[in-house]
Amino acid sequence: MTRFYLIRHGEPDWNLTLEKNLHPCRHDFVPLTARGITQAEEICSRYTFPEADIIVASPYTRALQTAAILAKKLSLPLSVEYDLHERLPDTTFAVNTREELFRLCGQWEASAGTRDETSGPWESLDLIRKRILIVFRRYLSHRGVIVVFHELAMRSLLGIDERISYCEVRMLPDEDLFSQERL
C-alpha cells in the first residue's frame, strides 16, 4: 500500500500581492517568506519519510518552492501536478479585483465549501477532493509519496474542518479512497 505524506506549503509572502498590486489570478505566484523557507527546511529535521520515493507538488509557487527545498534535502525526484492546485474560488475566471476575490472566498467559507444552483461560481470541497484523488491514483505504484499542496485540499481529503498550519505534515488514512465509487 502506498503511503501518502500530506504537507501544506510554507508561509507565502502575501505582502507581495499588495506591493505589486497583483491581479487576483497572479496571487498564485507569490514565493515563500524567509520564515516559510525555514519552515520547509525544518520539516526534514522533524520528520522522516522512510517509504517516500517521490515528491509531488502543486504548480503554485508557494507549494513548488516548499517541495523543491524538500527534494533537495531528501534527494528525491520532484513531479509537478497541475490538478493539485488550490481551490478555484471563481471557476468563470471573471474576478478582476482583490475585493471580489475576498468576497467570493468569504461566501465559499460561509457555505462550508458546498455548491448548488444558487451559490457562487466556486469549486466545491467535494470537487477538490475528487480532482486530487485522481492525481493520487497515478502514484499508487510508489511506496511513499510526499505531496506538497494546499490547506483546503488537505482538509478535503482528511474530512476535517480544523485549520492546518504552514508546513504541517499529515498522513492520508489507509482507507480505500481510490475506489471508483468514491471518485
Buried (B, 14 or more C-beta within 10 A) or exposed (E): EBBBBBBBBBBBBEEBBEEEEBEBEEBBBBBBBEEBBBBBBEBBEEBEBEBBBBBBBBBBBBBBBBBBBBBEEBEBEBBBBEBBBBBBBBBEEEBEEBEBBEBBBEBBEEBEBEBEEEEBBBBBBEBBBBBBBEBBEEBEEBEBBBBBBBBBBBBBBBEEEEEBEBBBBBEBEEEEBEEEEEE
